[in-house]
Amino acid sequence: MTETSFLDEVKDAVTPRATLLVVGVIALQLLFIASYVGALHDPKPKDVPFGVVAPRQAAAQQTVTRLARLPGSPLAPRTVADEATARAKILNRELDGALVVHPDRNTDTLLVAGGGGTALATTLERQLTAVEAAEQRSLRTRDLSPASGQDFNGLSSFYLVIGWCVGGYLCASILAISTGARPANLRRAVIRLAAMALVSLVGGLGGAVVVGPILGALPGGVVAFWGLGALTTFAVGAATLALQGVFGVVGIGLAILLVVIAGNPSAGGAFPLPMLPPFWKAVGPALPPGAGTWAARSIAYFKGNAMTAQLLVLSAWALAGIVVTLAAAVLRSDRRTARGARRVQEPRPS
């Protein structure tokens, strides 16, 4: 009996395919660290949409000029007609804050909405307090839509959406692992998408019930959260199925790259978008975690305002996932049929 060498044992135990997968895992690991640390290690406000209200236009413009010259350009200030307009714009999520100047007193008013991101509201208060102190004035802050007392730092919306996203790509991955990453035919692809839709409905409702009636973490209607949860979960799941249909098991890694590595730190959860570096600020709204987090906060704290664009983003991911999954299944089935036809036509050896 021939003895095998240690090198032969290694080659047999660690196949080239396994080696490539391990290399891919290491790459994802490093990208995870780079993405999260890069996005969140030094949050600073940049070009925050901000309003200025003053009785006289000249005074308002003077304040806008002063705020626009702050080091690092933390604010993108603009004049607003009056306090009522400023409030409406903040609640419609057009502005993240506003300064109401009262020339007849020594105290001005800062309007914020903590429900849109406690970290940003706190940062605006700290920054404007320093600006007012330099002018020997004081500041009073009014939170027009504060985060719930059960929603620490306004993070519950983010965690809720992340849970839905995790459910989406895990369910799609399980379907792939159990019966092959690439569906064998169109019917199998349709069955997987239908299973994903069912899971999305159940998971969406479950998440809505947990954060609402059970924990009381978020205000807002259960039905609205259910719809958002179902759409978010299905968007991520369908996208994962599509990536698997095209790239096989590697598609699971690509889904993690998009949703977890790029999507989570850019979602505006711990730090809202104006506090993120340019890359994450740019990609966040286009990815499911970012779109879902914005929409969840709109449902919870802004009466569903300003979420049409985010719902369109999620719908686009869902639709693209469906189309690519079905197309990949059809092409795969056609190739198998063509290979079978060639085998039939090949002459058999006599």
N, C-alpha and C positions, 0 to 999 in steps of 0.2 A: 504493500500500500504506500503510495507516494505522499510524503508529508508536504503540506503547503507552507510556504514562507509567510512571515508576518506581513510583508508587503502585499502578498496575494490576498491575505485575510482582509487587510484594509481596503483593497480595491473591491473585494466582494461585498464588504459591509457598507462602504460609502461609494455609492454609484455616482457617475458624473451628473446624473439628474439631481440626486440628493445634494451633491456639492453645490450645484447652481442654486438650488432652493435655499441652502444655508447662506450662501453669499447674498441672495436677495433679502433674507431675513436680517442679516447684519446691516445691509444698506438701509432697510426700513427703520431699523433701530437707531442708526445715526441720524437719519432724516427726522425721526421723531424728536430726538434731543435737540437738533438744530432748529426745528420749526417751533417747538414750544418755548425754548429758551430765547430764541431770536424774537419771537412775537411778544413775550411777556416779561422779559427780564428788566426792561426799563421803560415802562409806559409813560408817555408824555402826550398831552393834548396838542393837536395840530389842526389848525383851520376848523375849529369847532364852529358850526353855524350858530351865530349869536346876534341877538337883537339889542338895540339901544333905543330907549324912549325918553324924550325930554320935551318940555313944554314949547321950547323954541327950537326951530330947525338948526340954527347956528350952534346952539349948545349941544344938540344931538350929534351933529357932524364933528364937532370938536372932540367929543367923547369917542366917537368911532375912530377918528384919526389916532387918538392916544392909545386905544386898545389895539389897533392894527399894528402899532409900532412896538408892541411888547416883544421882548427877546424870544426867538424861536417861533414866532407867529402862532401862538396857541389858539387864537381866536380869528374867526372870519366875520368881523362885526358888520352890521348894516343897520340903518335907521329903520324904525318901525313907527307907524303913525301914532299909536297910543297903546296904553297898557292892555286894553281889551283885545286888540289885534295881536299883541305879543303873546298873551295867554292862549289865544286860539291857535296861533302858529306852533306854540310849544306842544299843545295837546294834539295837534295834527301831525306832529313829529317833523315839522319843517325847520324848527329851531331847537337847539338843545338847552338854551337858556336865554335870558334877557336881563338887561340892567335898566331899571326905571329910575331916572334921575329926578330928584326933588330939590330944585334950586332954593326953595324957601326954607329948607331944613338942612341939618347936617347929616342926615341918614338917608341913604338911597336903598332901593329894594332890588334884590336879585331873585329872579324867577327861574326855577329849575323843575325838572320832573325826574325824581329819583327812580321811578319805575322803569325808566329807559336805561338805567345803569347807575347804580349808587356811586360807583367809583368816579364817574364823570361828574356827577352833581357835586360830590365832595371836593373834587379838584377845582371845579369852577368857583365854588364858594371860597376856597383857600386863596385862589389866584386873585379874585375880585376884591377880597378883603385886603390883600396887600396893595392893590391898585388904589383903593379908596383911602387906605391909611396914608399913602404917599401924598394924597390931596387933603389930608387932615379931615377926612370924612369917615363915617362908619357905615356898616352894611347890615341890612336885615334880609334874611333869606326866607322865601316862601316856596315850599315844595307843592307844586300844583297836582302832582300825581305820585305820591310817595309809595315806595315799595311796601308791601304788606308786612306787618309785624312778624309774620311767620315765614317771611321770605328774606332770609339774611343776605344783605348786600345785593338783593335783586338777582340772585343766582338760580333760583328754582326754575325759571323758564329755560335757562341754558341746560341745566341738568335733565329736565324733562325731554327736551329735543335730542340731547345726546343719547338718552335711553331709547328713544324711538329709532334713531339712526343705527345704534348698535343692534337693535332687534332686526332691522332691515337687512344689514349685510350678514349677520349671523344666520338668519333664516335662509337666505339665498346660498350661503356657503354650505350649510347642512344639506340642502337639496343637491348641491354639486357633489359633495363628498359621498353621499349615500348612493347615488346612481350615475356618477360620471359628470365631470364639469360641463361638458358640452352635451346638450340634449340631443338624443339620437334622431329625432324627427320633429316636424312642426307640431304634431299633436302633443308630444312630450313637452315642448316649449310652452304651449298654451296651458297645459296642466300646471307647470311650474309657476307661470304668471298668475293663474287663478289661485293657487295655494298661497302665493305671496300676497295677493289681494285680501284673502281671508285672514291671514295672519295680521295684516295691516289694520283691518277693521277691529279685530280683537285687541291688538296691542294699543291702537289709538284710543279706544274706549278705556282700557285698563289704566293707561297713563293719566287720562283726563280725570278718572275717578279717584286715583291715588292722590294727585296734587290738589284736587278740589274737595269733595265731600269727606275723604278719609283724613288727609293731613291738614287741609285748610291752608295750604302754602300759597296758593294763587287764587285771586278773585277771577271772575270771568265765567262764562257759561260752559257747562260740561259738553254740550253739543258742539260748540265752536272749537273747543280743544280736541274733541273727538275727530272732527273733520280734519283739523290740521295734523293731528297725530297719524291718522290713516294715510293722508297724502304724503307726509314726510317719510314714514316707514316704507310705503310702497315705492316712492321715488328712489330711495337708497337701495331697496331690494331689487327693483327692476334694473337699476344701473349696474348693480353687482352681477345679476344674471347676464346682462349684456356683455360685460367684461369677461365673464367666464365663457360665454358662448364664443367669443372671438379668440381669447388667449388661453383658455383652459384653466387649470388650477392657479396659474399665475394671475388670473383676473381677480382672485381674492386679495392678493397682495396689492394690486392696483386700486381696488376699492378701499382698502385700508389707507393707502397713500392719499387718496382724494378726500375721504370722509374724516379719518382720524388725524392723519399727519398734517394735511393742509387745512381741512375744514374746521376742526375743533378750536385750535388757537386763533383762527381768524373769524370766529363766529360772533365776537363781541360779547362773550359771556362774562368773564372776569373783568375785562376792560372793554368798554364800547369802542366801536370802530374809530372814532376820532382820536383815540389814545394808542392805536396800533401803528407799527411801522408801515411804510408805503405799500410793500408787497402784500402783506396780510390784509391791510385796509382795502386793497383793490380786489383781491380774490374772494374775500369773505362773503360778500353779498351774492356771489354767483354760485356758491356751494350750498348743499342742503342744510348743514348745521347753522350757517349764518342766516340763510333765508328763514329757516324755521325758528331760530331764536328771536329774530326781529318780529316775526308774526305772532309768536307766543306772547311777547311783551305787549304788542299792540292789543291783543285780546284781553290780557290781564289788566292793563293800566290805561289804555287809550281808546277804549270803546270800539276796538277793531279798526281804528283809523290807519291809513297809510300802510296797508299790507298787500295791496293788489300786485305790486311788482314782485314781492316775495312769493306769493301764491303762483304767479306765472313762472318763476324760476323753478319751483318745485314741480309744477306741472310739466315743464319742459324736460326735466330730468326723467320724470315718469314716462312721458311719451317717447323720448329717445331710447329709454331702456326697453320699452315694449317693441319698438320698431327694430332695433338692433338685435334683440334676442330672437325675434321671429325670423329676421333675415338671415342670421347666422345659422339657425336651424334648417332653413330651406336650402341654403347653399351646401351645408354639410350633407343633407339628405340627397341632394342632386349629385354631389361628388360620389357618394356611396353607390347610387344607382348607376352612374357612369362607369365606375370601376367594376361593378357586377356585370354590366353589359359587355365590357371588354373581355372579362374572363370567359363569358359564354361564347364570344366570337373567336377566341383564340383556339386554333386547332389542337386537338389532343394528340399527344405522341402515340404512334402506332406500336 
